[in-house]
């Protein structure tokens, strides 16, 4: 994985990736603001007691709640941004590191968006269910990174794999590499929670997932060749 991380960071200055990175960061920033505003507005709507000090207290609670919920929603919603830029990021990475792959299959925009929205819904739903446990010190960090690491590792793996595999092959690949994909997902979840750096999550995560996919795919192919020779 460290090699995949090094390749990802080493290409950030690539002109083919730079424009996508800036656009994705602006889109991610807009998403964060949108989530915070929507959540904050929803909580503010409950502040109708007519009692000044109580409304003020609810305002503070609402502001903190908006930040917390936006934080929880972010790993799921960022996948929507990633889906929009996945092809451009993947093409830049493949052109530099994997020119032997050839063109990927054509994917409908509706397919990409539907997959991204499906993941966002699952991620937000599970994080909301886990919200009571997030209030327990110690448990909250382990649970947050464990849950979102699993979800992000699985989703980004599927996102890059479906560019060249059918659904059955993607499922088999995911099952064969669960440990590595989980570790990659935790790494993505960590990046998604670091201020400023999290704006680059769509690009960094997609590039990292693609490098990991190629590493694991070629590693698996190599093991199959060795097994065939031995038999």
PyMOL commands that set and color helices and strands:
alter all, ss='L'
color gray80, all
select helices_A, chain A and resi 2-10+15-44+52-97+99-101+109-129+131-134+139-161+167-176+178-191+197-230
alter helices_A, ss='H'
color red, helices_A
deselect
rebuild
show_as cartoon
